[in-house]
């Protein structure tokens, strides 16, 4: 199964699981700035329940390659476990993605549930899918240097709060198994499942 097949299977599973939950459009056209009052408003707190449905869809589709242990997918190949933890921030569902054992936090979706930060379902769903695929396909490196975070994806890199320089060197050290910091180097889960 390749990436395109995985995406199609997750889309199909999402459709079967979503019930009355529906995707929603972006709050405003691309490039338009939010109004001040949108920062303190959450128009539809239930819209983010669709994230839980998408997480369940991923869990179902990845079942041939991983065992589900609570909210953790543990790949049978020995790859990095993926936690899809459902949290409640007030009345808004948030999905916490963590990788490895012990788990290192990769992302929280949505990072903010207010109307100003809502870019629509397609954007949120697309980012969730990209994060999961980077773990499953073995293209993710996650490093936690003191006070910071470095995440290397197949399509780029992000870092925050760094008190160290040289993200290229940090990633290369992690890939070589020489990082002095907590880190995860993902490997592909997609070997043929045992019959």
ZADO-1210 file (C-alpha; in nm, 4 decimals, padded with zeros to 6 digits):
<atoms>
<atom x="00.0000" y="00.0000" z="00.0000" code="UNK" pos="1"/>
<atom x="00.1402" y="00.3384" z="-00.0949" code="UNK" pos="2"/>
<atom x="00.0637" y="00.6893" z="00.0310" code="UNK" pos="3"/>
<atom x="-00.2171" y="00.7462" z="-00.2192" code="UNK" pos="4"/>
<atom x="-00.3852" y="00.4198" z="-00.1145" code="UNK" pos="5"/>
<atom x="-00.3504" y="00.5109" z="00.2534" code="UNK" pos="6"/>
<atom x="-00.5090" y="00.8531" z="00.2000" code="UNK" pos="7"/>
<atom x="-00.7967" y="00.7026" z="00.0004" code="UNK" pos="8"/>
<atom x="-00.8601" y="00.4379" z="00.2678" code="UNK" pos="9"/>
<atom x="-00.8571" y="00.7001" z="00.5462" code="UNK" pos="10"/>
<atom x="-01.0950" y="00.9231" z="00.3478" code="UNK" pos="11"/>
<atom x="-01.3329" y="00.6292" z="00.3012" code="UNK" pos="12"/>
<atom x="-01.3146" y="00.5287" z="00.6692" code="UNK" pos="13"/>
<atom x="-01.3773" y="00.8907" z="00.7721" code="UNK" pos="14"/>
<atom x="-01.6897" y="00.9027" z="00.5557" code="UNK" pos="15"/>
<atom x="-01.8189" y="00.5816" z="00.7158" code="UNK" pos="16"/>
<atom x="-01.7485" y="00.7000" z="01.0722" code="UNK" pos="17"/>
<atom x="-01.8432" y="01.0676" z="01.0652" code="UNK" pos="18"/>
<atom x="-02.2214" y="01.0356" z="01.0949" code="UNK" pos="19"/>
<atom x="-02.3747" y="01.3855" z="01.1045" code="UNK" pos="20"/>
<atom x="-02.0392" y="01.5628" z="01.1482" code="UNK" pos="21"/>
<atom x="-01.9510" y="01.7667" z="00.8418" code="UNK" pos="22"/>
<atom x="-01.6331" y="01.9344" z="00.7184" code="UNK" pos="23"/>
<atom x="-01.6357" y="02.3138" z="00.7373" code="UNK" pos="24"/>
<atom x="-01.4874" y="02.5829" z="00.5146" code="UNK" pos="25"/>
<atom x="-01.2231" y="02.8352" z="00.6174" code="UNK" pos="26"/>
<atom x="-01.3557" y="03.1299" z="00.8201" code="UNK" pos="27"/>
<atom x="-01.2244" y="03.3851" z="00.5692" code="UNK" pos="28"/>
<atom x="-01.0512" y="03.4060" z="00.2320" code="UNK" pos="29"/>
<atom x="-00.6792" y="03.3303" z="00.2269" code="UNK" pos="30"/>
<atom x="-00.4816" y="03.6378" z="00.3291" code="UNK" pos="31"/>
<atom x="-00.7723" y="03.8186" z="00.4962" code="UNK" pos="32"/>
<atom x="-00.6950" y="03.9142" z="00.8553" code="UNK" pos="33"/>
<atom x="-00.9309" y="03.7999" z="01.1341" code="UNK" pos="34"/>
<atom x="-01.1408" y="04.0562" z="01.3175" code="UNK" pos="35"/>
<atom x="-01.0432" y="04.1261" z="01.6799" code="UNK" pos="36"/>
<atom x="-01.3633" y="03.9697" z="01.8218" code="UNK" pos="37"/>
<atom x="-01.2875" y="03.6381" z="01.6476" code="UNK" pos="38"/>
<atom x="-00.9961" y="03.5760" z="01.8856" code="UNK" pos="39"/>
<atom x="-01.2294" y="03.5297" z="02.1834" code="UNK" pos="40"/>
<atom x="-01.5044" y="03.3412" z="02.0002" code="UNK" pos="41"/>
<atom x="-01.5595" y="02.9736" z="01.9217" code="UNK" pos="42"/>
<atom x="-01.8694" y="02.9607" z="01.7009" code="UNK" pos="43"/>
<atom x="-01.9063" y="02.5817" z="01.6845" code="UNK" pos="44"/>
<atom x="-01.7274" y="02.3906" z="01.9588" code="UNK" pos="45"/>
<atom x="-01.8405" y="02.0574" z="01.8155" code="UNK" pos="46"/>
<atom x="-01.6735" y="02.0989" z="01.4772" code="UNK" pos="47"/>
<atom x="-01.3445" y="01.9628" z="01.6104" code="UNK" pos="48"/>
<atom x="-01.5104" y="01.6303" z="01.6966" code="UNK" pos="49"/>
<atom x="-01.4313" y="01.5440" z="01.3348" code="UNK" pos="50"/>
<atom x="-01.0656" y="01.5203" z="01.4423" code="UNK" pos="51"/>
<atom x="-01.1561" y="01.2279" z="01.6662" code="UNK" pos="52"/>
<atom x="-01.3263" y="01.0609" z="01.3692" code="UNK" pos="53"/>
<atom x="-01.0166" y="01.1147" z="01.1525" code="UNK" pos="54"/>
<atom x="-00.7951" y="00.9677" z="01.4276" code="UNK" pos="55"/>
<atom x="-01.0201" y="00.6580" z="01.4447" code="UNK" pos="56"/>
<atom x="-01.0028" y="00.6294" z="01.0658" code="UNK" pos="57"/>
<atom x="-00.6217" y="00.6307" z="01.0793" code="UNK" pos="58"/>
<atom x="-00.6287" y="00.3706" z="01.3581" code="UNK" pos="59"/>
<atom x="-00.8506" y="00.1433" z="01.1458" code="UNK" pos="60"/>
<atom x="-00.6476" y="00.1820" z="00.8278" code="UNK" pos="61"/>
<atom x="-00.3154" y="00.1224" z="01.0054" code="UNK" pos="62"/>
<atom x="-00.4432" y="-00.1911" z="01.1852" code="UNK" pos="63"/>
<atom x="-00.2640" y="-00.4322" z="00.9441" code="UNK" pos="64"/>
<atom x="00.0717" y="-00.2801" z="01.0499" code="UNK" pos="65"/>
<atom x="00.0162" y="-00.1703" z="01.4095" code="UNK" pos="66"/>
<atom x="-00.1543" y="-00.2776" z="01.7293" code="UNK" pos="67"/>
<atom x="-00.3771" y="-00.0263" z="01.9061" code="UNK" pos="68"/>
<atom x="-00.2943" y="-00.0022" z="02.2765" code="UNK" pos="69"/>
<atom x="-00.5328" y="00.2574" z="02.4224" code="UNK" pos="70"/>
<atom x="-00.4531" y="00.5660" z="02.2160" code="UNK" pos="71"/>
<atom x="-00.1123" y="00.4403" z="02.0966" code="UNK" pos="72"/>
<atom x="-00.0478" y="00.2710" z="01.7630" code="UNK" pos="73"/>
<atom x="00.2472" y="00.0340" z="01.8091" code="UNK" pos="74"/>
<atom x="00.3918" y="-00.0754" z="01.4743" code="UNK" pos="75"/>
<atom x="00.4785" y="-00.4422" z="01.4444" code="UNK" pos="76"/>
<atom x="00.7922" y="-00.3475" z="01.2460" code="UNK" pos="77"/>
<atom x="00.9604" y="-00.1869" z="01.5458" code="UNK" pos="78"/>
<atom x="00.9042" y="00.1647" z="01.4101" code="UNK" pos="79"/>
<atom x="00.8198" y="00.4605" z="01.6328" code="UNK" pos="80"/>
<atom x="00.4863" y="00.4306" z="01.8185" code="UNK" pos="81"/>
<atom x="00.2319" y="00.7040" z="01.7452" code="UNK" pos="82"/>
<atom x="00.0006" y="00.8389" z="02.0171" code="UNK" pos="83"/>
<atom x="-00.3263" y="00.9993" z="01.9037" code="UNK" pos="84"/>
<atom x="-00.4465" y="01.1257" z="02.2391" code="UNK" pos="85"/>
<atom x="-00.7842" y="01.2937" z="02.2653" code="UNK" pos="86"/>
<atom x="-00.7863" y="01.5894" z="02.5066" code="UNK" pos="87"/>
<atom x="-01.0447" y="01.8470" z="02.6070" code="UNK" pos="88"/>
<atom x="-00.9369" y="02.2094" z="02.6180" code="UNK" pos="89"/>
<atom x="-01.2500" y="02.3612" z="02.7695" code="UNK" pos="90"/>
<atom x="-01.5287" y="02.2394" z="02.5442" code="UNK" pos="91"/>
<atom x="-01.3042" y="02.1941" z="02.2390" code="UNK" pos="92"/>
<atom x="-01.1617" y="01.8548" z="02.1435" code="UNK" pos="93"/>
<atom x="-00.7886" y="01.8636" z="02.0820" code="UNK" pos="94"/>
<atom x="-00.5780" y="01.5847" z="01.9355" code="UNK" pos="95"/>
<atom x="-00.2283" y="01.5464" z="02.0809" code="UNK" pos="96"/>
<atom x="00.0170" y="01.3637" z="01.8568" code="UNK" pos="97"/>
<atom x="00.3253" y="01.2191" z="02.0218" code="UNK" pos="98"/>
<atom x="00.5907" y="00.9882" z="01.8797" code="UNK" pos="99"/>
<atom x="00.8308" y="00.7368" z="02.0295" code="UNK" pos="100"/>
<atom x="00.8668" y="00.5498" z="02.3554" code="UNK" pos="101"/>
<atom x="00.8816" y="00.7474" z="02.5767" code="UNK" pos="102"/>
<atom x="00.6609" y="00.9762" z="02.3694" code="UNK" pos="103"/>
<atom x="00.7798" y="01.3172" z="02.2527" code="UNK" pos="104"/>
<atom x="00.5034" y="01.5622" z="02.1660" code="UNK" pos="105"/>
<atom x="00.4847" y="01.6371" z="01.7952" code="UNK" pos="106"/>
<atom x="00.1737" y="01.8580" z="01.7695" code="UNK" pos="107"/>
<atom x="-00.1633" y="01.9527" z="01.9173" code="UNK" pos="108"/>
<atom x="-00.4523" y="02.0004" z="01.6767" code="UNK" pos="109"/>
<atom x="-00.6094" y="02.2452" z="01.6700" code="UNK" pos="110"/>
<atom x="-00.3387" y="02.4513" z="01.8363" code="UNK" pos="111"/>
<atom x="-00.6162" y="02.7025" z="01.9126" code="UNK" pos="112"/>
<atom x="-00.9896" y="02.6514" z="01.8706" code="UNK" pos="113"/>
<atom x="-01.0936" y="03.0156" z="01.8295" code="UNK" pos="114"/>
<atom x="-01.2595" y="03.1456" z="01.5132" code="UNK" pos="115"/>
<atom x="-00.9600" y="03.3667" z="01.4320" code="UNK" pos="116"/>
<atom x="-00.7260" y="03.0675" z="01.4120" code="UNK" pos="117"/>
<atom x="-00.9688" y="02.8347" z="01.2315" code="UNK" pos="118"/>
<atom x="-00.8484" y="02.7766" z="00.8749" code="UNK" pos="119"/>
<atom x="-01.1151" y="02.5168" z="00.7964" code="UNK" pos="120"/>
<atom x="-01.1374" y="02.1393" z="00.7954" code="UNK" pos="121"/>
<atom x="-00.9335" y="02.0781" z="00.4795" code="UNK" pos="122"/>
<atom x="-00.6311" y="02.2582" z="00.6250" code="UNK" pos="123"/>
<atom x="-00.6583" y="02.0918" z="00.9672" code="UNK" pos="124"/>
<atom x="-00.7224" y="01.7469" z="00.8224" code="UNK" pos="125"/>
<atom x="-00.4407" y="01.7874" z="00.5706" code="UNK" pos="126"/>
<atom x="-00.1922" y="01.8745" z="00.8449" code="UNK" pos="127"/>
<atom x="-00.3034" y="01.5780" z="01.0602" code="UNK" pos="128"/>
<atom x="-00.2618" y="01.3447" z="00.7623" code="UNK" pos="129"/>
<atom x="00.0846" y="01.4841" z="00.6840" code="UNK" pos="130"/>
<atom x="00.2006" y="01.4341" z="01.0427" code="UNK" pos="131"/>
<atom x="00.0737" y="01.0750" z="01.0551" code="UNK" pos="132"/>
<atom x="00.2231" y="00.9960" z="00.7146" code="UNK" pos="133"/>
<atom x="00.5644" y="01.1325" z="00.8158" code="UNK" pos="134"/>
<atom x="00.5667" y="00.8888" z="01.1082" code="UNK" pos="135"/>
<atom x="00.4260" y="00.5905" z="00.9154" code="UNK" pos="136"/>
<atom x="00.6478" y="00.6395" z="00.6098" code="UNK" pos="137"/>
<atom x="00.9569" y="00.6869" z="00.8260" code="UNK" pos="138"/>
<atom x="01.0365" y="01.0427" z="00.7132" code="UNK" pos="139"/>
<atom x="01.0162" y="01.2175" z="01.0518" code="UNK" pos="140"/>
<atom x="01.2955" y="01.3170" z="01.2886" code="UNK" pos="141"/>
<atom x="01.1904" y="01.4819" z="01.6160" code="UNK" pos="142"/>
<atom x="01.4487" y="01.6258" z="01.8576" code="UNK" pos="143"/>
<atom x="01.3997" y="01.8034" z="02.1928" code="UNK" pos="144"/>
<atom x="01.7132" y="02.0060" z="02.2686" code="UNK" pos="145"/>
<atom x="01.6968" y="02.2148" z="02.5891" code="UNK" pos="146"/>
<atom x="01.4070" y="02.4587" z="02.5666" code="UNK" pos="147"/>
<atom x="01.3354" y="02.3781" z="02.2035" code="UNK" pos="148"/>
<atom x="01.1986" y="02.1478" z="01.9408" code="UNK" pos="149"/>
<atom x="01.3251" y="02.0446" z="01.5967" code="UNK" pos="150"/>
<atom x="01.0983" y="01.8518" z="01.3612" code="UNK" pos="151"/>
<atom x="01.2344" y="01.7376" z="01.0257" code="UNK" pos="152"/>
<atom x="00.9660" y="01.6300" z="00.7765" code="UNK" pos="153"/>
<atom x="00.9897" y="01.4997" z="00.4239" code="UNK" pos="154"/>
<atom x="00.8869" y="01.8468" z="00.2998" code="UNK" pos="155"/>
<atom x="01.0799" y="02.0724" z="00.5337" code="UNK" pos="156"/>
<atom x="01.1734" y="02.1498" z="00.8900" code="UNK" pos="157"/>
<atom x="01.0372" y="02.3534" z="01.1770" code="UNK" pos="158"/>
<atom x="01.2026" y="02.4511" z="01.4995" code="UNK" pos="159"/>
<atom x="01.1131" y="02.6620" z="01.7990" code="UNK" pos="160"/>
<atom x="01.2607" y="02.7887" z="02.1234" code="UNK" pos="161"/>
<atom x="01.6116" y="02.6792" z="02.0344" code="UNK" pos="162"/>
<atom x="01.8993" y="02.7778" z="02.2547" code="UNK" pos="163"/>
<atom x="02.1363" y="02.5880" z="02.0284" code="UNK" pos="164"/>
<atom x="02.2442" y="02.6549" z="01.6710" code="UNK" pos="165"/>
<atom x="02.2697" y="02.4314" z="01.3693" code="UNK" pos="166"/>
<atom x="01.9512" y="02.2348" z="01.3069" code="UNK" pos="167"/>
<atom x="02.1205" y="02.0466" z="01.0198" code="UNK" pos="168"/>
<atom x="02.3795" y="01.9110" z="01.2600" code="UNK" pos="169"/>
<atom x="02.1131" y="01.8205" z="01.5178" code="UNK" pos="170"/>
<atom x="01.9150" y="01.6219" z="01.2611" code="UNK" pos="171"/>
<atom x="02.2239" y="01.4450" z="01.1282" code="UNK" pos="172"/>
<atom x="02.3324" y="01.3510" z="01.4824" code="UNK" pos="173"/>
<atom x="01.9873" y="01.2085" z="01.5538" code="UNK" pos="174"/>
<atom x="01.9811" y="01.0104" z="01.2274" code="UNK" pos="175"/>
<atom x="02.3232" y="00.8670" z="01.3145" code="UNK" pos="176"/>
<atom x="02.2073" y="00.7719" z="01.6662" code="UNK" pos="177"/>
<atom x="02.4477" y="01.0214" z="01.8294" code="UNK" pos="178"/>
<atom x="02.2114" y="01.2917" z="01.9542" code="UNK" pos="179"/>
<atom x="02.2656" y="01.3890" z="02.3186" code="UNK" pos="180"/>
<atom x="01.8996" y="01.5027" z="02.3325" code="UNK" pos="181"/>
<atom x="01.5718" y="01.3118" z="02.3501" code="UNK" pos="182"/>
<atom x="01.4827" y="01.2245" z="01.9920" code="UNK" pos="183"/>
<atom x="01.2875" y="00.9959" z="01.7602" code="UNK" pos="184"/>
<atom x="01.3943" y="00.8875" z="01.4139" code="UNK" pos="185"/>
<atom x="01.0942" y="00.7260" z="01.2471" code="UNK" pos="186"/>
<atom x="01.1276" y="00.4184" z="01.0270" code="UNK" pos="187"/>
<atom x="00.8643" y="00.2912" z="00.7857" code="UNK" pos="188"/>
<atom x="00.5791" y="00.0827" z="00.9210" code="UNK" pos="189"/>
<atom x="00.4748" y="-00.0333" z="00.5751" code="UNK" pos="190"/>
<atom x="00.6256" y="-00.3756" z="00.5402" code="UNK" pos="191"/>
<atom x="00.3820" y="-00.6418" z="00.4212" code="UNK" pos="192"/>
<atom x="00.1605" y="-00.7521" z="00.7142" code="UNK" pos="193"/>
<atom x="00.2032" y="-01.1074" z="00.8397" code="UNK" pos="194"/>
<atom x="-00.0617" y="-01.3439" z="00.7050" code="UNK" pos="195"/>
</atoms>
